[in-house]
Amino acid sequence: PFIEELSALYREVLLLSEIEGLDQKEVAKRLKIPLATAKARIQRGKLKLKKKFDDCCIFECGPSGAQIHSDTFGKED
């Protein structure tokens, strides 16, 4: 998974916030870092993860924003 390719700095906050469902305050508390630091790491981590998806995949979304199709670059069927 792409999240495993992120540095530990970003992977850890994303696992806590996006996978475990902790809010940003709880992430900061759990990691013993300032809230502003947790927010910044979460935001940067999401951007880095999005770039990994954008670099490898094509996503098509419908009018509601829901994904209706995806494909990968350079991969033949």
All heavy atoms as an XYZ file, in Angstrom:
608
protein
N       0.826     -1.206      0.000
C       0.000      0.000      0.000
C       0.870      1.270      0.000
O       1.937      1.288      0.601
C      -0.810     -0.097      1.287
C      -0.620     -1.494      1.792
C       0.587     -2.056      1.130
N       0.367      2.282     -0.656
C       1.117      3.532     -0.751
C       1.432      4.134      0.605
O       2.469      4.758      0.776
C       0.358      4.571     -1.586
C       0.335      4.267     -3.052
C      -0.842      4.375     -3.763
C       1.469      3.889     -3.724
C      -0.883      4.111     -5.115
C       1.449      3.613     -5.082
C       0.270      3.722     -5.778
N       0.565      3.969      1.561
C       0.809      4.565      2.878
C       2.094      4.010      3.490
O       2.790      4.710      4.211
C      -0.403      4.391      3.819
C      -0.307      5.393      4.975
C      -0.532      2.962      4.299
C      -1.594      5.564      5.736
N       2.444      2.789      3.167
C       3.666      2.181      3.686
C       4.915      2.815      3.069
O       6.002      2.697      3.632
C       3.666      0.674      3.439
C       2.579     -0.057      4.196
C       2.719      0.033      5.704
O       3.857      0.077      6.209
O       1.677      0.057      6.378
N       4.764      3.476      1.934
C       5.886      4.121      1.274
C       6.191      5.508      1.848
O       7.235      6.070      1.566
C       5.615      4.244     -0.225
C       5.513      2.894     -0.922
C       5.166      3.027     -2.386
O       5.254      4.135     -2.947
O       4.778      2.009     -2.981
N       5.273      6.046      2.638
C       5.503      7.347      3.258
C       6.518      7.215      4.387
O       6.656      6.147      4.992
C       4.197      7.900      3.838
C       3.074      8.207      2.853
C       1.833      8.645      3.622
C       3.498      9.284      1.876
N       7.193      8.321      4.692
C       8.096      8.298      5.837
C       7.277      8.072      7.103
O       6.077      8.363      7.142
C       8.865      9.619      5.929
O       7.995     10.661      6.313
N       7.925      7.571      8.129
C       7.242      7.280      9.392
C       6.549      8.518      9.944
O       5.492      8.421     10.563
C       8.228      6.717     10.407
N       7.135      9.673      9.716
C       6.574     10.938     10.203
C       5.137     11.131      9.731
O       4.262     11.508     10.506
C       7.457     12.084      9.690
C       7.264     13.457     10.276
C       7.751     13.493     11.709
C       8.019     14.468      9.435
N       4.889     10.864      8.464
C       3.554     11.058      7.885
C       2.692      9.804      7.998
O       1.491      9.884      8.203
C       3.667     11.499      6.431
C       4.425     12.798      6.303
C       5.641     12.857      5.635
C       3.941     13.962      6.876
C       6.342     14.043      5.545
C       4.641     15.149      6.788
C       5.836     15.182      6.122
O       6.531     16.356      6.047
N       3.309      8.653      7.850
C       2.559      7.400      7.923
C       1.867      7.263      9.280
O       0.688      6.921      9.355
C       3.502      6.213      7.678
C       2.814      4.875      7.671
C       3.769      3.736      7.329
N       4.895      3.652      8.243
C       6.172      3.879      7.914
N       6.492      4.201      6.676
N       7.127      3.780      8.813
N       2.581      7.580     10.348
C       2.040      7.418     11.697
C       0.804      8.281     11.930
O      -0.216      7.801     12.419
C       3.126      7.758     12.716
C       2.749      7.486     14.132
C       3.929      7.661     15.078
O       4.792      8.529     14.819
O       3.958      6.939     16.074
N       0.861      9.556     11.535
C      -0.293     10.434     11.770
C      -1.477     10.039     10.895
O      -2.624     10.126     11.331
C       0.046     11.934     11.586
C       1.028     12.401     12.633
C       0.518     12.258     10.193
N      -1.211      9.597      9.668
C      -2.314      9.186      8.797
C      -2.964      7.890      9.274
O      -4.187      7.751      9.199
C      -1.841      9.045      7.352
C      -1.518     10.342      6.626
C      -1.082     10.057      5.196
C      -2.701     11.292      6.641
N      -2.182      6.965      9.759
C      -2.767      5.739     10.296
C      -3.669      6.049     11.490
O      -4.763      5.505     11.607
C      -1.670      4.751     10.698
C      -0.933      4.075      9.536
C       0.246      3.258     10.048
C      -1.869      3.196      8.731
N      -3.212      6.952     12.342
C      -4.017      7.308     13.513
C      -5.275      8.076     13.129
O      -6.362      7.792     13.627
C      -3.180      8.132     14.498
C      -2.060      7.385     15.210
C      -1.191      8.350     16.006
C      -2.623      6.305     16.114
N      -5.130      9.042     12.224
C      -6.275      9.896     11.900
C      -7.237      9.251     10.901
O      -8.452      9.313     11.084
C      -5.808     11.255     11.367
O      -5.142     11.116     10.133
N      -6.712      8.625      9.876
C      -7.567      8.121      8.805
C      -7.980      6.664      8.988
O      -9.076      6.284      8.598
C      -6.876      8.302      7.447
C      -6.451      9.727      7.157
C      -7.587     10.721      7.271
O      -8.681     10.469      6.731
O      -7.387     11.766      7.931
N      -7.125      5.861      9.560
C      -7.443      4.441      9.719
C      -8.078      4.173     11.085
O      -9.125      3.537     11.182
C      -6.192      3.552      9.525
C      -5.520      3.834      8.172
C      -6.555      2.071      9.679
C      -6.381      3.631      6.951
N      -7.453      4.700     12.135
C      -8.010      4.490     13.482
C      -9.136      5.469     13.809
O      -9.876      5.256     14.760
C      -6.912      4.580     14.533
C      -5.941      3.415     14.471
C      -4.976      3.392     15.641
O      -5.318      3.898     16.728
O      -3.872      2.857     15.448
N      -9.239      6.545     13.035
C     -10.339      7.483     13.217
C     -10.176      8.488     14.348
O     -11.152      9.101     14.780
N      -8.942      8.691     14.813
C      -8.723      9.682     15.865
C      -8.832     11.086     15.293
O      -8.426     11.328     14.151
C      -7.340      9.508     16.489
C      -7.030      8.190     17.198
C      -5.625      8.208     17.761
C      -8.042      7.916     18.293
N      -9.366     12.015     16.095
C      -9.367     13.403     15.639
C      -7.965     13.977     15.836
O      -7.096     13.361     16.476
C     -10.453     14.237     16.314
C     -10.253     14.403     17.809
O      -9.107     14.370     18.289
O     -11.265     14.588     18.505
N      -7.734     15.151     15.276
C      -6.397     15.731     15.291
C      -5.879     15.978     16.703
O      -4.694     15.794     16.976
C      -6.377     17.013     14.459
C      -6.616     16.740     12.991
C      -6.699     17.998     12.158
O      -6.905     19.094     12.665
N      -6.543     17.841     10.854
N      -6.761     16.384     17.606
C      -6.349     16.600     18.998
C      -5.846     15.301     19.625
O      -4.844     15.293     20.345
C      -7.519     17.128     19.830
C      -7.738     18.589     19.747
C      -8.870     18.950     20.708
C      -8.903     20.442     20.927
N      -9.976     20.845     21.851
N      -6.560     14.213     19.352
C      -6.147     12.925     19.906
C      -4.837     12.434     19.293
O      -4.023     11.817     19.981
C      -7.247     11.878     19.714
C      -8.421     12.069     20.646
C      -8.035     11.936     22.110
O      -7.276     11.016     22.472
O      -8.496     12.782     22.908
N      -4.650     12.692     18.004
C      -3.382     12.326     17.354
C      -2.246     13.067     18.046
O      -1.215     12.471     18.405
C      -3.411     12.641     15.838
C      -2.020     12.465     15.229
C      -4.426     11.763     15.126
N      -2.417     14.358     18.251
C      -1.387     15.169     18.900
C      -1.095     14.646     20.312
O       0.071     14.515     20.708
C      -1.825     16.630     18.951
N      -2.143     14.348     21.039
C      -1.986     13.846     22.405
C      -1.258     12.506     22.419
O      -0.341     12.294     23.202
C      -3.363     13.720     23.053
C      -3.337     13.333     24.498
C      -4.756     13.317     25.060
C      -4.771     12.857     26.503
N      -6.129     12.818     27.046
N      -1.685     11.599     21.552
C      -1.077     10.261     21.505
C       0.414     10.336     21.162
O       1.219      9.591     21.703
C      -1.836      9.407     20.487
C      -1.229      8.063     20.168
C      -1.837      6.844     20.833
N      -3.264      6.692     20.794
C      -3.919      5.808     20.049
N      -3.263      5.041     19.204
N      -5.227      5.712     20.149
N       0.760     11.247     20.232
C       2.158     11.346     19.794
C       2.972     12.341     20.618
O       4.166     12.516     20.371
C       2.213     11.724     18.306
C       1.579     10.711     17.352
C       1.635     11.219     15.925
C       2.254      9.359     17.476
N       2.286     13.016     21.545
C       2.951     14.011     22.400
C       3.624     15.103     21.568
O       4.796     15.433     21.754
C       3.943     13.329     23.340
C       3.267     12.364     24.281
C       4.253     11.687     25.212
C       3.479     10.830     26.177
N       3.874      9.485     26.297
N       2.852     15.626     20.611
C       3.315     16.729     19.762
C       2.265     17.840     19.821
O       1.100     17.581     20.141
C       3.543     16.278     18.296
C       2.259     15.703     17.685
C       4.692     15.271     18.210
C       2.369     15.320     16.205
N       2.657     19.077     19.502
C       1.675     20.159     19.484
C       0.582     19.896     18.441
O       0.830     19.261     17.403
C       2.506     21.388     19.099
C       3.915     21.036     19.446
C       4.020     19.549     19.237
N      -0.625     20.401     18.707
C      -1.744     20.226     17.783
C      -1.405     20.775     16.404
O      -1.713     20.142     15.394
C      -3.002     20.903     18.339
C      -4.248     20.849     17.470
C      -4.637     19.411     17.147
C      -5.397     21.589     18.155
N      -0.769     21.937     16.348
C      -0.407     22.525     15.043
C       0.516     21.603     14.256
O       0.406     21.492     13.029
C       0.249     23.887     15.244
N       1.407     20.923     14.942
C       2.320     19.976     14.283
C       1.544     18.784     13.738
O       1.775     18.351     12.598
C       3.411     19.510     15.267
O       4.125     20.653     15.737
C       4.372     18.531     14.610
N       0.621     18.265     14.539
C      -0.196     17.141     14.078
C      -1.003     17.529     12.850
O      -1.052     16.784     11.865
C      -1.128     16.670     15.198
N      -1.621     18.704     12.881
C      -2.415     19.170     11.735
C      -1.561     19.290     10.491
O      -1.965     18.867      9.399
C      -3.056     20.519     12.055
C      -4.185     20.443     13.039
C      -4.768     21.836     13.293
C      -5.959     21.777     14.202
N      -6.603     23.085     14.372
N      -0.372     19.872     10.641
C       0.516     20.055      9.491
C       0.956     18.708      8.923
O       0.964     18.515      7.701
C       1.727     20.887      9.889
N       1.308     17.770      9.793
C       1.759     16.456      9.320
C       0.633     15.698      8.621
O       0.854     15.036      7.604
C       2.295     15.624     10.478
C       3.638     16.102     10.972
C       4.151     15.225     12.083
N       5.356     15.787     12.668
C       5.954     15.295     13.731
N       5.469     14.201     14.334
N       7.034     15.864     14.213
N      -0.567     15.797      9.165
C      -1.712     15.140      8.527
C      -1.950     15.729      7.143
O      -2.115     15.000      6.163
C      -2.971     15.236      9.414
C      -2.801     14.371     10.665
C      -4.217     14.822      8.641
C      -3.842     14.618     11.752
N      -1.947     17.056      7.056
C      -2.177     17.714      5.766
C      -1.080     17.348      4.767
O      -1.366     16.984      3.620
C      -2.244     19.225      5.952
C      -2.529     19.967      4.669
C      -2.621     21.471      4.868
O      -2.207     22.007      5.894
N      -3.163     22.153      3.895
N       0.167     17.431      5.186
C       1.275     17.091      4.277
C       1.246     15.621      3.895
O       1.523     15.259      2.746
C       2.609     17.454      4.919
C       2.843     18.935      4.990
C       4.221     19.255      5.545
N       4.282     20.662      5.880
C       4.601     21.149      7.065
N       4.930     20.325      8.049
N       4.624     22.435      7.291
N       0.929     14.769      4.846
C       0.844     13.335      4.564
C      -0.224     13.023      3.531
O      -0.017     12.221      2.620
N      -1.372     13.679      3.661
C      -2.453     13.487      2.679
C      -2.010     13.942      1.299
O      -2.308     13.284      0.294
C      -3.704     14.243      3.102
C      -4.458     13.605      4.239
C      -5.685     14.431      4.598
C      -6.496     13.824      5.703
N      -7.690     14.639      6.020
N      -1.309     15.062      1.236
C      -0.828     15.559     -0.064
C       0.179     14.595     -0.681
O       0.137     14.326     -1.882
C      -0.219     16.952      0.086
C      -1.198     18.074      0.370
C      -0.445     19.376      0.673
C      -2.155     18.282     -0.788
N       1.079     14.068      0.139
C       2.073     13.114     -0.366
C       1.393     11.825     -0.842
O       1.770     11.269     -1.873
C       3.112     12.807      0.711
C       4.047     13.971      0.996
C       5.015     13.643      2.107
C       5.962     14.780      2.364
N       6.918     15.013      1.277
N       0.395     11.369     -0.105
C      -0.338     10.171     -0.492
C      -1.118     10.410     -1.782
O      -1.120      9.569     -2.687
C      -1.280      9.766      0.644
C      -1.859      8.370      0.614
C      -0.776      7.300      0.540
C      -2.727      8.152      1.841
N      -1.750     11.573     -1.895
C      -2.493     11.921     -3.116
C      -1.561     11.931     -4.319
O      -1.903     11.432     -5.389
C      -3.169     13.274     -2.967
C      -3.976     13.687     -4.193
C      -4.576     15.060     -4.008
C      -5.408     15.488     -5.189
N      -4.766     15.446     -6.481
N      -0.358     12.479     -4.150
C       0.608     12.521     -5.252
C       0.964     11.110     -5.705
O       1.073     10.845     -6.899
C       1.860     13.286     -4.856
C       2.867     13.349     -5.996
C       3.932     14.341     -5.758
C       4.965     14.434     -6.849
N       4.806     13.708     -8.068
N       1.123     10.190     -4.770
C       1.439      8.808     -5.144
C       0.317      8.206     -5.996
O       0.574      7.527     -6.976
C       1.684      7.959     -3.898
C       2.987      8.304     -3.198
C       3.322      7.316     -2.133
C       4.671      7.609     -1.525
N       5.787      7.372     -2.434
N      -0.933      8.471     -5.611
C      -2.060      7.985     -6.405
C      -2.105      8.680     -7.766
O      -2.317      8.039     -8.791
C      -3.385      8.201     -5.669
C      -3.696      7.131     -4.675
C      -3.465      7.335     -3.323
C      -4.215      5.913     -5.081
C      -3.747      6.347     -2.403
C      -4.508      4.914     -4.165
C      -4.263      5.133     -2.819
N      -1.914     10.000     -7.780
C      -1.959     10.744     -9.038
C      -0.864     10.297     -9.994
O      -1.054     10.305    -11.206
C      -1.830     12.243     -8.783
C      -3.070     12.842     -8.146
O      -4.129     12.182     -8.160
O      -2.972     13.971     -7.621
N       0.311      9.910     -9.456
C       1.435      9.491    -10.297
C       1.235      8.107    -10.901
O       1.864      7.775    -11.895
C       2.735      9.501     -9.489
C       3.228     10.906     -9.199
O       2.697     11.878     -9.779
O       4.148     11.036     -8.363
N       0.367      7.299    -10.311
C       0.234      5.932    -10.815
C      -1.124      5.622    -11.420
O      -1.257      4.654    -12.153
C       0.514      4.926     -9.706
S      -0.934      4.440     -8.782
N      -2.120      6.420    -11.099
C      -3.477      5.998    -11.426
C      -4.297      7.114    -12.068
O      -4.015      8.283    -11.885
C      -4.209      5.547    -10.164
S      -3.307      4.309     -9.220
N      -5.324      6.700    -12.787
C      -6.298      7.622    -13.377
C      -7.625      7.342    -12.677
O      -8.051      6.191    -12.586
C      -6.461      7.357    -14.883
C      -5.135      7.558    -15.608
C      -7.552      8.245    -15.466
C      -5.154      7.073    -17.049
N      -8.240      8.399    -12.183
C      -9.535      8.255    -11.520
C     -10.563      9.088    -12.256
O     -10.306     10.221    -12.628
C      -9.473      8.733    -10.062
C      -8.549      7.923     -9.216
C      -7.249      8.341     -8.986
C      -8.961      6.729     -8.664
C      -6.391      7.591     -8.212
C      -8.108      5.965     -7.892
C      -6.820      6.406     -7.663
N     -11.720      8.508    -12.479
C     -12.831      9.231    -13.085
C     -13.959      9.267    -12.063
O     -14.339      8.243    -11.506
C     -13.296      8.519    -14.356
C     -14.371      9.255    -15.100
C     -14.781      8.533    -16.373
O     -14.095      7.600    -16.809
O     -15.823      8.916    -16.919
N     -14.468     10.469    -11.818
C     -15.532     10.638    -10.832
C     -16.806     11.122    -11.501
O     -16.771     11.849    -12.485
C     -15.112     11.643     -9.763
S     -13.666     11.102     -8.839
N     -17.920     10.712    -10.950
C     -19.223     11.148    -11.439
C     -19.575     12.509    -10.868
O     -18.800     13.112    -10.123
N     -20.751     13.019    -11.205
C     -21.193     14.342    -10.753
C     -21.204     14.503     -9.232
O     -20.968     15.585     -8.723
C     -22.605     14.468    -11.314
C     -22.686     13.472    -12.420
C     -21.725     12.381    -12.075
N     -21.437     13.428     -8.513
C     -21.484     13.520     -7.045
C     -20.089     13.477     -6.422
O     -19.948     13.650     -5.223
C     -22.310     12.368     -6.479
O     -21.632     11.145     -6.684
N     -19.066     13.231     -7.244
C     -17.706     13.122     -6.739
C     -17.295     11.695     -6.430
O     -16.160     11.429     -6.079
N     -18.217     10.763     -6.559
C     -17.907      9.357     -6.306
C     -17.100      8.784     -7.466
O     -17.355      9.099     -8.631
C     -19.191      8.561     -6.117
N     -16.133      7.945     -7.147
C     -15.312      7.316     -8.177
C     -16.164      6.358     -8.993
O     -16.876      5.525     -8.453
C     -14.167      6.557     -7.528
C     -13.268      5.870     -8.539
C     -12.157      5.100     -7.867
O     -11.684      5.469     -6.823
N     -11.762      4.010     -8.485
N     -16.077      6.497    -10.330
C     -16.826      5.589    -11.196
C     -15.909      4.719    -12.052
O     -16.339      3.735    -12.628
C     -17.838      6.345    -12.097
C     -17.137      7.388    -12.957
C     -18.921      6.978    -11.248
C     -18.045      8.071    -13.958
N     -14.608      5.088    -12.111
C     -13.660      4.304    -12.897
C     -12.249      4.620    -12.426
O     -11.957      5.737    -12.026
C     -13.783      4.643    -14.389
C     -12.791      3.922    -15.242
N     -12.922      2.597    -15.567
C     -11.640      4.327    -15.812
C     -11.885      2.222    -16.310
N     -11.109      3.265    -16.473
N     -11.365      3.634    -12.489
C      -9.956      3.872    -12.202
C      -9.122      2.945    -13.065
O      -9.580      1.898    -13.520
C      -9.658      3.662    -10.728
O      -9.851      2.314    -10.377
N      -7.897      3.355    -13.306
C      -6.954      2.560    -14.084
C      -5.557      2.980    -13.651
O      -5.374      4.012    -13.017
C      -7.152      2.826    -15.588
C      -6.602      1.700    -16.443
O      -5.971      0.771    -15.905
O      -6.798      1.757    -17.663
N      -4.573      2.169    -13.991
C      -3.196      2.510    -13.657
C      -2.415      2.823    -14.904
O      -2.717      2.304    -15.988
C      -2.501      1.369    -12.892
O      -2.584      0.186    -13.684
C      -3.171      1.123    -11.547
N      -1.406      3.682    -14.785
C      -0.551      4.025    -15.906
C       0.376      2.879    -16.212
O       0.893      2.218    -15.316
C       0.302      5.261    -15.596
C      -0.482      6.510    -15.424
C      -0.445      7.205    -14.214
C      -1.254      7.017    -16.438
C      -1.154      8.378    -14.045
C      -1.979      8.179    -16.286
C      -1.923      8.858    -15.083
N       0.600      2.615    -17.483
C       1.594      1.645    -17.900
C       1.272      0.200    -17.588
O       2.113     -0.653    -17.691
N       0.073     -0.085    -17.192
C      -0.291     -1.472    -16.892
C      -1.253     -1.968    -17.945
O      -2.298     -1.401    -18.163
C      -0.945     -1.552    -15.518
C      -1.171     -2.963    -15.049
C      -1.653     -2.989    -13.623
C      -1.801     -4.421    -13.171
N      -2.228     -4.528    -11.789
N      -0.842     -3.029    -18.629
C      -1.685     -3.578    -19.675
C      -2.613     -4.632    -19.102
O      -2.261     -5.347    -18.170
C      -0.807     -4.211    -20.765
C       0.071     -3.177    -21.458
C       0.910     -3.799    -22.548
O       0.566     -4.905    -23.006
O       1.898     -3.189    -22.928
N      -3.816     -4.730    -19.690
C      -4.782     -5.733    -19.237
C      -4.395     -7.118    -19.672
O      -3.761     -7.385    -20.581
C      -6.184     -5.425    -19.785
C      -6.745     -4.156    -19.123
O      -6.304     -3.834    -17.998
O      -7.635     -3.545    -19.740
